[in-house]
Amino acid sequence: MTACDPAQAAAASGLAPEPGENAPVRLPAIEVRTEPGEVAGFLRETGGIGTGDFVPLTFPFRWLALPAIRGLILQLTGGEGFLPVHESQSFAYERSLHINTDYVLDVEIEASEKPPRLILKMVVSTAGGEICARLETVLRIVRLVAETDI
């Protein structure tokens, strides 16, 4: 996965709101690229078949693992002791993504307390600003260790 350094640093710089705030957090735009090897690996791991020059519809969800996005997800979940569990995803394409092409990824994350979850909204655009896809994934936040009264 390829991403620009400024966006990676953004998550570590405290972009998340203070606890109790529910305002969405928007990361700076992240430059991404659909590298042929990464797309092929994604297809292999998901049991997909060759798509020619087109990128699988669900491939952009892989970018959730980029350091800037992953770091913010971990920060917003409460850190250790909590696990983000995939609840749902949706996507709407206006144009196909192509292999070996640069794109711009805009990410907004909103926290919900009841039930505890993160709602991630992503927009994939061309370098010229044309929107290619709008994606959303919902992560339910699960406590790993039960709270105890002492």
VMD Tcl script that builds the backbone (N, CA, C; Angstrom):
set m [mol new atoms 450]
animate dup $m
set s [atomselect $m all]
$s set {name element resname resid chain x y z} {
  {N N MET 1 A 0.850 -1.173 0.000}
  {CA C MET 1 A 0.000 0.000 0.000}
  {C C MET 1 A 0.885 1.223 0.000}
  {N N THR 2 A 0.486 2.201 -0.748}
  {CA C THR 2 A 1.279 3.400 -0.869}
  {C C THR 2 A 0.473 4.563 -0.329}
  {N N ALA 3 A 1.092 5.365 0.525}
  {CA C ALA 3 A 0.420 6.532 1.065}
  {C C ALA 3 A 1.441 7.631 1.289}
  {N N CYS 4 A 0.968 8.884 1.291}
  {CA C CYS 4 A 1.880 9.987 1.507}
  {C C CYS 4 A 2.180 10.130 2.997}
  {N N ASP 5 A 3.378 10.547 3.321}
  {CA C ASP 5 A 3.809 10.674 4.705}
  {C C ASP 5 A 3.011 11.675 5.528}
  {N N PRO 6 A 2.596 12.851 5.003}
  {CA C PRO 6 A 1.858 13.786 5.835}
  {C C PRO 6 A 0.595 13.189 6.432}
  {N N ALA 7 A -0.100 12.371 5.677}
  {CA C ALA 7 A -1.331 11.776 6.202}
  {C C ALA 7 A -1.018 10.756 7.276}
  {N N GLN 8 A 0.082 10.031 7.112}
  {CA C GLN 8 A 0.456 9.053 8.121}
  {C C GLN 8 A 0.765 9.751 9.434}
  {N N ALA 9 A 1.396 10.878 9.341}
  {CA C ALA 9 A 1.739 11.617 10.555}
  {C C ALA 9 A 0.510 12.231 11.204}
  {N N ALA 10 A -0.536 12.473 10.434}
  {CA C ALA 10 A -1.719 13.148 10.954}
  {C C ALA 10 A -2.389 12.365 12.064}
  {N N ALA 11 A -2.516 11.067 11.906}
  {CA C ALA 11 A -3.186 10.271 12.927}
  {C C ALA 11 A -2.410 10.301 14.228}
  {N N ALA 12 A -1.099 10.295 14.135}
  {CA C ALA 12 A -0.261 10.299 15.329}
  {C C ALA 12 A -0.225 11.675 15.988}
  {N N SER 13 A -0.684 12.710 15.297}
  {CA C SER 13 A -0.576 14.060 15.836}
  {C C SER 13 A -1.790 14.461 16.664}
  {N N GLY 14 A -2.697 13.537 16.936}
  {CA C GLY 14 A -3.821 13.854 17.800}
  {C C GLY 14 A -5.009 14.459 17.071}
  {N N LEU 15 A -5.359 13.961 15.899}
  {CA C LEU 15 A -6.519 14.472 15.186}
  {C C LEU 15 A -7.828 14.027 15.814}
  {N N ALA 16 A -7.784 13.012 16.629}
  {CA C ALA 16 A -9.014 12.501 17.225}
  {C C ALA 16 A -9.574 13.509 18.215}
  {N N PRO 17 A -10.909 13.594 18.291}
  {CA C PRO 17 A -11.504 14.515 19.266}
  {C C PRO 17 A -11.278 14.006 20.676}
  {N N GLU 18 A -11.470 14.899 21.628}
  {CA C GLU 18 A -11.362 14.515 23.034}
  {C C GLU 18 A -12.471 13.527 23.366}
  {N N PRO 19 A -12.268 12.662 24.391}
  {CA C PRO 19 A -13.318 11.728 24.780}
  {C C PRO 19 A -14.631 12.465 25.055}
  {N N GLY 20 A -15.714 11.884 24.599}
  {CA C GLY 20 A -17.024 12.480 24.786}
  {C C GLY 20 A -17.477 13.310 23.595}
  {N N GLU 21 A -16.533 13.717 22.735}
  {CA C GLU 21 A -16.894 14.455 21.537}
  {C C GLU 21 A -17.309 13.475 20.458}
  {N N ASN 22 A -18.351 13.799 19.695}
  {CA C ASN 22 A -18.812 12.902 18.649}
  {C C ASN 22 A -18.645 13.495 17.259}
  {N N ALA 23 A -17.926 14.599 17.154}
  {CA C ALA 23 A -17.731 15.214 15.839}
  {C C ALA 23 A -16.906 14.285 14.958}
  {N N PRO 24 A -17.268 14.171 13.682}
  {CA C PRO 24 A -16.464 13.345 12.775}
  {C C PRO 24 A -15.042 13.884 12.672}
  {N N VAL 25 A -14.109 12.983 12.449}
  {CA C VAL 25 A -12.707 13.344 12.266}
  {C C VAL 25 A -12.377 13.115 10.802}
  {N N ARG 26 A -11.812 14.127 10.160}
  {CA C ARG 26 A -11.431 14.008 8.760}
  {C C ARG 26 A -9.909 14.032 8.679}
  {N N LEU 27 A -9.370 13.003 8.052}
  {CA C LEU 27 A -7.933 12.948 7.827}
  {C C LEU 27 A -7.568 13.816 6.627}
  {N N PRO 28 A -6.333 14.303 6.592}
  {CA C PRO 28 A -5.883 14.964 5.360}
  {C C PRO 28 A -5.938 13.953 4.213}
  {N N ALA 29 A -6.101 14.434 3.003}
  {CA C ALA 29 A -6.174 13.544 1.841}
  {C C ALA 29 A -4.940 12.645 1.790}
  {N N ILE 30 A -5.155 11.387 1.427}
  {CA C ILE 30 A -4.082 10.401 1.351}
  {C C ILE 30 A -3.922 9.980 -0.102}
  {N N GLU 31 A -2.705 10.075 -0.603}
  {CA C GLU 31 A -2.426 9.616 -1.961}
  {C C GLU 31 A -2.234 8.103 -1.915}
  {N N VAL 32 A -3.006 7.384 -2.724}
  {CA C VAL 32 A -2.925 5.926 -2.778}
  {C C VAL 32 A -2.697 5.500 -4.225}
  {N N ARG 33 A -2.266 4.263 -4.383}
  {CA C ARG 33 A -1.997 3.742 -5.727}
  {C C ARG 33 A -2.434 2.283 -5.766}
  {N N THR 34 A -3.010 1.886 -6.853}
  {CA C THR 34 A -3.435 0.500 -7.046}
  {C C THR 34 A -2.289 -0.272 -7.693}
  {N N GLU 35 A -1.313 -0.619 -6.874}
  {CA C GLU 35 A -0.130 -1.347 -7.346}
  {C C GLU 35 A -0.549 -2.729 -7.850}
  {N N PRO 36 A -0.026 -3.162 -8.999}
  {CA C PRO 36 A -0.406 -4.460 -9.563}
  {C C PRO 36 A -0.195 -5.629 -8.599}
  {N N GLY 37 A 0.928 -5.652 -7.894}
  {CA C GLY 37 A 1.202 -6.746 -6.962}
  {C C GLY 37 A 0.227 -6.780 -5.795}
  {N N GLU 38 A -0.168 -5.609 -5.311}
  {CA C GLU 38 A -1.120 -5.547 -4.198}
  {C C GLU 38 A -2.513 -5.995 -4.628}
  {N N VAL 39 A -2.904 -5.588 -5.838}
  {CA C VAL 39 A -4.213 -6.008 -6.354}
  {C C VAL 39 A -4.207 -7.521 -6.578}
  {N N ALA 40 A -3.117 -8.049 -7.144}
  {CA C ALA 40 A -3.019 -9.501 -7.369}
  {C C ALA 40 A -3.047 -10.253 -6.044}
  {N N GLY 41 A -2.338 -9.752 -5.035}
  {CA C GLY 41 A -2.348 -10.381 -3.715}
  {C C GLY 41 A -3.735 -10.357 -3.088}
  {N N PHE 42 A -4.436 -9.245 -3.239}
  {CA C PHE 42 A -5.800 -9.128 -2.723}
  {C C PHE 42 A -6.703 -10.164 -3.386}
  {N N LEU 43 A -6.595 -10.274 -4.710}
  {CA C LEU 43 A -7.390 -11.265 -5.432}
  {C C LEU 43 A -7.072 -12.681 -4.957}
  {N N ARG 44 A -5.801 -12.961 -4.786}
  {CA C ARG 44 A -5.373 -14.293 -4.350}
  {C C ARG 44 A -5.942 -14.616 -2.959}
  {N N GLU 45 A -5.837 -13.668 -2.041}
  {CA C GLU 45 A -6.283 -13.895 -0.657}
  {C C GLU 45 A -7.801 -13.942 -0.517}
  {N N THR 46 A -8.510 -13.335 -1.440}
  {CA C THR 46 A -9.976 -13.327 -1.349}
  {C C THR 46 A -10.624 -14.324 -2.298}
  {N N GLY 47 A -9.804 -15.119 -2.975}
  {CA C GLY 47 A -10.349 -16.137 -3.866}
  {C C GLY 47 A -10.899 -15.578 -5.155}
  {N N GLY 48 A -10.491 -14.361 -5.502}
  {CA C GLY 48 A -10.981 -13.734 -6.718}
  {C C GLY 48 A -10.259 -14.250 -7.951}
  {N N ILE 49 A -10.765 -13.869 -9.079}
  {CA C ILE 49 A -10.141 -14.237 -10.338}
  {C C ILE 49 A -9.623 -12.966 -11.010}
  {N N GLY 50 A -8.763 -13.115 -11.987}
  {CA C GLY 50 A -8.197 -11.972 -12.680}
  {C C GLY 50 A -9.268 -11.037 -13.209}
  {N N THR 51 A -9.018 -9.744 -13.099}
  {CA C THR 51 A -9.997 -8.750 -13.534}
  {C C THR 51 A -9.476 -7.903 -14.680}
  {N N GLY 52 A -8.349 -8.294 -15.262}
  {CA C GLY 52 A -7.776 -7.466 -16.319}
  {C C GLY 52 A -7.206 -6.195 -15.722}
  {N N ASP 53 A -7.587 -5.048 -16.261}
  {CA C ASP 53 A -7.082 -3.754 -15.803}
  {C C ASP 53 A -7.906 -3.178 -14.651}
  {N N PHE 54 A -9.009 -3.825 -14.290}
  {CA C PHE 54 A -9.886 -3.267 -13.271}
  {C C PHE 54 A -9.558 -3.803 -11.885}
  {N N VAL 55 A -9.793 -2.973 -10.907}
  {CA C VAL 55 A -9.533 -3.298 -9.510}
  {C C VAL 55 A -10.822 -3.850 -8.893}
  {N N PRO 56 A -10.745 -4.918 -8.066}
  {CA C PRO 56 A -11.957 -5.444 -7.426}
  {C C PRO 56 A -12.683 -4.354 -6.632}
  {N N LEU 57 A -13.999 -4.422 -6.610}
  {CA C LEU 57 A -14.808 -3.390 -5.951}
  {C C LEU 57 A -14.458 -3.207 -4.481}
  {N N THR 58 A -14.096 -4.281 -3.796}
  {CA C THR 58 A -13.825 -4.188 -2.361}
  {C C THR 58 A -12.363 -3.848 -2.041}
  {N N PHE 59 A -11.504 -3.747 -3.033}
  {CA C PHE 59 A -10.083 -3.479 -2.797}
  {C C PHE 59 A -9.824 -2.230 -1.946}
  {N N PRO 60 A -10.516 -1.101 -2.159}
  {CA C PRO 60 A -10.217 0.090 -1.352}
  {C C PRO 60 A -10.367 -0.108 0.156}
  {N N PHE 61 A -11.154 -1.095 0.589}
  {CA C PHE 61 A -11.268 -1.329 2.022}
  {C C PHE 61 A -9.929 -1.767 2.611}
  {N N ARG 62 A -9.049 -2.272 1.761}
  {CA C ARG 62 A -7.711 -2.660 2.190}
  {C C ARG 62 A -6.932 -1.453 2.708}
  {N N TRP 63 A -7.251 -0.278 2.209}
  {CA C TRP 63 A -6.543 0.928 2.627}
  {C C TRP 63 A -6.848 1.312 4.072}
  {N N LEU 64 A -7.819 0.661 4.703}
  {CA C LEU 64 A -8.068 0.911 6.129}
  {C C LEU 64 A -6.852 0.534 6.973}
  {N N ALA 65 A -5.979 -0.304 6.422}
  {CA C ALA 65 A -4.779 -0.730 7.153}
  {C C ALA 65 A -3.615 0.240 6.990}
  {N N LEU 66 A -3.763 1.297 6.201}
  {CA C LEU 66 A -2.700 2.293 6.090}
  {C C LEU 66 A -2.438 2.893 7.471}
  {N N PRO 67 A -1.192 3.203 7.786}
  {CA C PRO 67 A -0.863 3.688 9.137}
  {C C PRO 67 A -1.717 4.866 9.617}
  {N N ALA 68 A -2.007 5.840 8.768}
  {CA C ALA 68 A -2.795 6.995 9.205}
  {C C ALA 68 A -4.203 6.594 9.609}
  {N N ILE 69 A -4.811 5.710 8.834}
  {CA C ILE 69 A -6.189 5.295 9.113}
  {C C ILE 69 A -6.216 4.318 10.279}
  {N N ARG 70 A -5.361 3.318 10.228}
  {CA C ARG 70 A -5.311 2.325 11.305}
  {C C ARG 70 A -4.993 2.979 12.652}
  {N N GLY 71 A -4.056 3.916 12.634}
  {CA C GLY 71 A -3.698 4.608 13.874}
  {C C GLY 71 A -4.871 5.367 14.470}
  {N N LEU 72 A -5.626 6.037 13.622}
  {CA C LEU 72 A -6.789 6.780 14.110}
  {C C LEU 72 A -7.881 5.830 14.601}
  {N N ILE 73 A -8.081 4.716 13.896}
  {CA C ILE 73 A -9.063 3.721 14.353}
  {C C ILE 73 A -8.684 3.243 15.754}
  {N N LEU 74 A -7.424 2.904 15.941}
  {CA C LEU 74 A -6.983 2.428 17.257}
  {C C LEU 74 A -7.134 3.500 18.324}
  {N N GLN 75 A -6.835 4.740 17.973}
  {CA C GLN 75 A -6.979 5.844 18.916}
  {C C GLN 75 A -8.444 6.032 19.309}
  {N N LEU 76 A -9.338 5.957 18.338}
  {CA C LEU 76 A -10.756 6.176 18.610}
  {C C LEU 76 A -11.436 4.997 19.301}
  {N N THR 77 A -10.866 3.795 19.184}
  {CA C THR 77 A -11.476 2.643 19.854}
  {C C THR 77 A -11.132 2.605 21.334}
  {N N GLY 78 A -10.152 3.352 21.745}
  {CA C GLY 78 A -9.777 3.332 23.150}
  {C C GLY 78 A -8.478 2.591 23.388}
  {N N GLY 79 A -7.819 2.167 22.341}
  {CA C GLY 79 A -6.516 1.519 22.480}
  {C C GLY 79 A -6.626 0.067 22.887}
  {N N GLU 80 A -5.660 -0.363 23.657}
  {CA C GLU 80 A -5.628 -1.765 24.061}
  {C C GLU 80 A -6.831 -2.089 24.934}
  {N N GLY 81 A -7.309 -3.303 24.828}
  {CA C GLY 81 A -8.474 -3.721 25.586}
  {C C GLY 81 A -9.767 -3.628 24.795}
  {N N PHE 82 A -9.677 -3.083 23.574}
  {CA C PHE 82 A -10.843 -2.967 22.709}
  {C C PHE 82 A -10.499 -3.520 21.339}
  {N N LEU 83 A -11.501 -4.071 20.670}
  {CA C LEU 83 A -11.286 -4.660 19.359}
  {C C LEU 83 A -12.333 -4.133 18.382}
  {N N PRO 84 A -11.896 -3.548 17.245}
  {CA C PRO 84 A -12.871 -3.162 16.230}
  {C C PRO 84 A -13.268 -4.391 15.410}
  {N N VAL 85 A -14.568 -4.700 15.383}
  {CA C VAL 85 A -15.079 -5.875 14.676}
  {C C VAL 85 A -15.898 -5.404 13.478}
  {N N HIS 86 A -15.620 -5.965 12.307}
  {CA C HIS 86 A -16.323 -5.573 11.089}
  {C C HIS 86 A -17.815 -5.868 11.237}
  {N N GLU 87 A -18.639 -4.843 11.066}
  {CA C GLU 87 A -20.091 -5.003 11.156}
  {C C GLU 87 A -20.744 -4.943 9.776}
  {N N SER 88 A -20.317 -4.001 8.955}
  {CA C SER 88 A -20.906 -3.894 7.620}
  {C C SER 88 A -20.022 -3.055 6.716}
  {N N GLN 89 A -20.278 -3.157 5.421}
  {CA C GLN 89 A -19.610 -2.298 4.458}
  {C C GLN 89 A -20.531 -2.093 3.268}
  {N N SER 90 A -20.362 -0.954 2.619}
  {CA C SER 90 A -21.117 -0.669 1.407}
  {C C SER 90 A -20.249 0.182 0.492}
  {N N PHE 91 A -20.557 0.136 -0.781}
  {CA C PHE 91 A -19.809 0.943 -1.732}
  {C C PHE 91 A -20.679 1.283 -2.923}
  {N N ALA 92 A -20.409 2.451 -3.481}
  {CA C ALA 92 A -21.105 2.910 -4.683}
  {C C ALA 92 A -20.053 3.488 -5.617}
  {N N TYR 93 A -19.984 2.928 -6.816}
  {CA C TYR 93 A -18.985 3.350 -7.792}
  {C C TYR 93 A -19.591 4.246 -8.851}
  {N N GLU 94 A -18.854 5.295 -9.184}
  {CA C GLU 94 A -19.219 6.152 -10.314}
  {C C GLU 94 A -18.361 5.827 -11.521}
  {N N ARG 95 A -17.167 5.281 -11.265}
  {CA C ARG 95 A -16.275 4.815 -12.342}
  {C C ARG 95 A -15.341 3.769 -11.745}
  {N N SER 96 A -14.900 2.861 -12.585}
  {CA C SER 96 A -14.019 1.781 -12.144}
  {C C SER 96 A -12.643 2.309 -11.764}
  {N N LEU 97 A -12.010 1.613 -10.815}
  {CA C LEU 97 A -10.612 1.884 -10.503}
  {C C LEU 97 A -9.762 1.001 -11.406}
  {N N HIS 98 A -8.612 1.505 -11.786}
  {CA C HIS 98 A -7.726 0.771 -12.681}
  {C C HIS 98 A -6.405 0.458 -11.991}
  {N N ILE 99 A -5.827 -0.667 -12.373}
  {CA C ILE 99 A -4.543 -1.093 -11.821}
  {C C ILE 99 A -3.453 -0.115 -12.249}
  {N N ASN 100 A -2.492 0.076 -11.332}
  {CA C ASN 100 A -1.306 0.900 -11.589}
  {C C ASN 100 A -1.685 2.367 -11.809}
  {N N THR 101 A -2.612 2.856 -10.988}
  {CA C THR 101 A -3.124 4.223 -11.125}
  {C C THR 101 A -3.102 4.910 -9.756}
  {N N ASP 102 A -2.803 6.208 -9.756}
  {CA C ASP 102 A -2.811 7.009 -8.527}
  {C C ASP 102 A -4.216 7.544 -8.265}
  {N N TYR 103 A -4.597 7.559 -6.983}
  {CA C TYR 103 A -5.887 8.091 -6.561}
  {C C TYR 103 A -5.696 8.906 -5.293}
  {N N VAL 104 A -6.723 9.647 -4.927}
  {CA C VAL 104 A -6.739 10.405 -3.676}
  {C C VAL 104 A -7.849 9.819 -2.815}
  {N N LEU 105 A -7.514 9.522 -1.572}
  {CA C LEU 105 A -8.462 8.919 -0.640}
  {C C LEU 105 A -8.792 9.930 0.455}
  {N N ASP 106 A -10.075 10.267 0.577}
  {CA C ASP 106 A -10.547 11.130 1.669}
  {C C ASP 106 A -11.265 10.240 2.671}
  {N N VAL 107 A -10.945 10.436 3.949}
  {CA C VAL 107 A -11.486 9.572 4.994}
  {C C VAL 107 A -12.075 10.427 6.114}
  {N N GLU 108 A -13.285 10.048 6.522}
  {CA C GLU 108 A -13.945 10.676 7.655}
  {C C GLU 108 A -14.399 9.555 8.592}
  {N N ILE 109 A -14.129 9.731 9.875}
  {CA C ILE 109 A -14.509 8.712 10.858}
  {C C ILE 109 A -15.372 9.368 11.928}
  {N N GLU 110 A -16.502 8.724 12.190}
  {CA C GLU 110 A -17.426 9.212 13.209}
  {C C GLU 110 A -17.606 8.127 14.266}
  {N N ALA 111 A -17.563 8.521 15.523}
  {CA C ALA 111 A -17.755 7.577 16.623}
  {C C ALA 111 A -19.193 7.653 17.119}
  {N N SER 112 A -19.725 6.498 17.482}
  {CA C SER 112 A -21.061 6.396 18.054}
  {C C SER 112 A -20.922 5.660 19.379}
  {N N GLU 113 A -21.625 6.135 20.408}
  {CA C GLU 113 A -21.478 5.514 21.721}
  {C C GLU 113 A -22.446 4.363 21.963}
  {N N LYS 114 A -23.660 4.438 21.421}
  {CA C LYS 114 A -24.657 3.405 21.699}
  {C C LYS 114 A -25.258 2.907 20.411}
  {N N PRO 115 A -24.876 1.743 19.962}
  {CA C PRO 115 A -23.799 0.908 20.471}
  {C C PRO 115 A -22.446 1.499 20.078}
  {N N PRO 116 A -21.393 1.112 20.802}
  {CA C PRO 116 A -20.073 1.656 20.472}
  {C C PRO 116 A -19.595 1.159 19.109}
  {N N ARG 117 A -19.360 2.104 18.200}
  {CA C ARG 117 A -18.918 1.748 16.853}
  {C C ARG 117 A -18.255 2.953 16.208}
  {N N LEU 118 A -17.513 2.649 15.153}
  {CA C LEU 118 A -16.926 3.675 14.308}
  {C C LEU 118 A -17.532 3.536 12.925}
  {N N ILE 119 A -17.879 4.654 12.329}
  {CA C ILE 119 A -18.412 4.670 10.971}
  {C C ILE 119 A -17.373 5.390 10.117}
  {N N LEU 120 A -16.785 4.657 9.187}
  {CA C LEU 120 A -15.743 5.199 8.319}
  {C C LEU 120 A -16.322 5.447 6.940}
  {N N LYS 121 A -16.197 6.667 6.469}
  {CA C LYS 121 A -16.663 7.022 5.132}
  {C C LYS 121 A -15.439 7.414 4.314}
  {N N MET 122 A -15.318 6.800 3.138}
  {CA C MET 122 A -14.175 7.062 2.273}
  {C C MET 122 A -14.670 7.460 0.888}
  {N N VAL 123 A -13.940 8.381 0.285}
  {CA C VAL 123 A -14.197 8.772 -1.096}
  {C C VAL 123 A -12.886 8.603 -1.849}
  {N N VAL 124 A -12.937 7.859 -2.951}
  {CA C VAL 124 A -11.774 7.649 -3.809}
  {C C VAL 124 A -11.972 8.515 -5.045}
  {N N SER 125 A -10.988 9.380 -5.325}
  {CA C SER 125 A -11.060 10.290 -6.470}
  {C C SER 125 A -9.804 10.173 -7.317}
  {N N THR 126 A -9.922 10.620 -8.561}
  {CA C THR 126 A -8.745 10.710 -9.415}
  {C C THR 126 A -7.919 11.904 -8.954}
  {N N ALA 127 A -6.689 11.991 -9.431}
  {CA C ALA 127 A -5.843 13.138 -9.108}
  {C C ALA 127 A -6.478 14.438 -9.597}
  {N N GLY 128 A -7.331 14.359 -10.605}
  {CA C GLY 128 A -8.031 15.526 -11.139}
  {C C GLY 128 A -9.307 15.876 -10.393}
  {N N GLY 129 A -9.636 15.113 -9.340}
  {CA C GLY 129 A -10.800 15.423 -8.519}
  {C C GLY 129 A -12.094 14.732 -8.919}
  {N N GLU 130 A -12.061 13.862 -9.929}
  {CA C GLU 130 A -13.274 13.139 -10.311}
  {C C GLU 130 A -13.522 12.001 -9.325}
  {N N ILE 131 A -14.712 11.950 -8.752}
  {CA C ILE 131 A -15.035 10.912 -7.780}
  {C C ILE 131 A -15.215 9.580 -8.489}
  {N N CYS 132 A -14.549 8.553 -7.964}
  {CA C CYS 132 A -14.668 7.195 -8.498}
  {C C CYS 132 A -15.588 6.340 -7.641}
  {N N ALA 133 A -15.447 6.468 -6.313}
  {CA C ALA 133 A -16.219 5.590 -5.430}
  {C C ALA 133 A -16.445 6.249 -4.081}
  {N N ARG 134 A -17.564 5.873 -3.466}
  {CA C ARG 134 A -17.880 6.250 -2.085}
  {C C ARG 134 A -18.065 4.942 -1.330}
  {N N LEU 135 A -17.320 4.814 -0.234}
  {CA C LEU 135 A -17.358 3.568 0.532}
  {C C LEU 135 A -17.633 3.866 1.995}
  {N N GLU 136 A -18.269 2.913 2.651}
  {CA C GLU 136 A -18.524 3.054 4.083}
  {C C GLU 136 A -18.311 1.704 4.746}
  {N N THR 137 A -17.677 1.731 5.889}
  {CA C THR 137 A -17.563 0.517 6.697}
  {C C THR 137 A -17.896 0.871 8.135}
  {N N VAL 138 A -18.549 -0.045 8.812}
  {CA C VAL 138 A -18.932 0.152 10.207}
  {C C VAL 138 A -18.177 -0.880 11.037}
  {N N LEU 139 A -17.495 -0.390 12.064}
  {CA C LEU 139 A -16.746 -1.253 12.972}
  {C C LEU 139 A -17.387 -1.181 14.353}
  {N N ARG 140 A -17.842 -2.298 14.867}
  {CA C ARG 140 A -18.382 -2.363 16.227}
  {C C ARG 140 A -17.193 -2.477 17.172}
  {N N ILE 141 A -17.209 -1.723 18.252}
  {CA C ILE 141 A -16.104 -1.723 19.205}
  {C C ILE 141 A -16.472 -2.663 20.363}
  {N N VAL 142 A -15.652 -3.704 20.524}
  {CA C VAL 142 A -15.920 -4.736 21.520}
  {C C VAL 142 A -14.822 -4.681 22.591}
  {N N ARG 143 A -15.244 -4.689 23.853}
  {CA C ARG 143 A -14.284 -4.717 24.960}
  {C C ARG 143 A -13.751 -6.140 25.083}
  {N N LEU 144 A -12.425 -6.291 25.133}
  {CA C LEU 144 A -11.823 -7.618 25.224}
  {C C LEU 144 A -11.882 -8.221 26.619}
  {N N VAL 145 A -11.821 -7.373 27.621}
  {CA C VAL 145 A -11.847 -7.854 29.009}
  {C C VAL 145 A -13.063 -7.236 29.681}
  {N N ALA 146 A -13.851 -8.062 30.320}
  {CA C ALA 146 A -15.045 -7.565 31.007}
  {C C ALA 146 A -14.651 -6.665 32.160}
  {N N GLU 147 A -15.432 -5.601 32.360}
  {CA C GLU 147 A -15.196 -4.707 33.495}
  {C C GLU 147 A -15.605 -5.436 34.770}
  {N N THR 148 A -14.854 -5.227 35.813}
  {CA C THR 148 A -15.183 -5.851 37.101}
  {C C THR 148 A -15.298 -4.770 38.165}
  {N N ASP 149 A -16.146 -5.015 39.118}
  {CA C ASP 149 A -16.268 -4.100 40.263}
  {C C ASP 149 A -15.272 -4.540 41.312}
  {N N ILE 150 A -14.493 -3.591 41.767}
  {CA C ILE 150 A -13.479 -3.930 42.793}
  {C C ILE 150 A -13.848 -3.333 44.094}
}
mol reanalyze $m
mol bondsrecalc $m
mol representation Tube
mol addrep $m
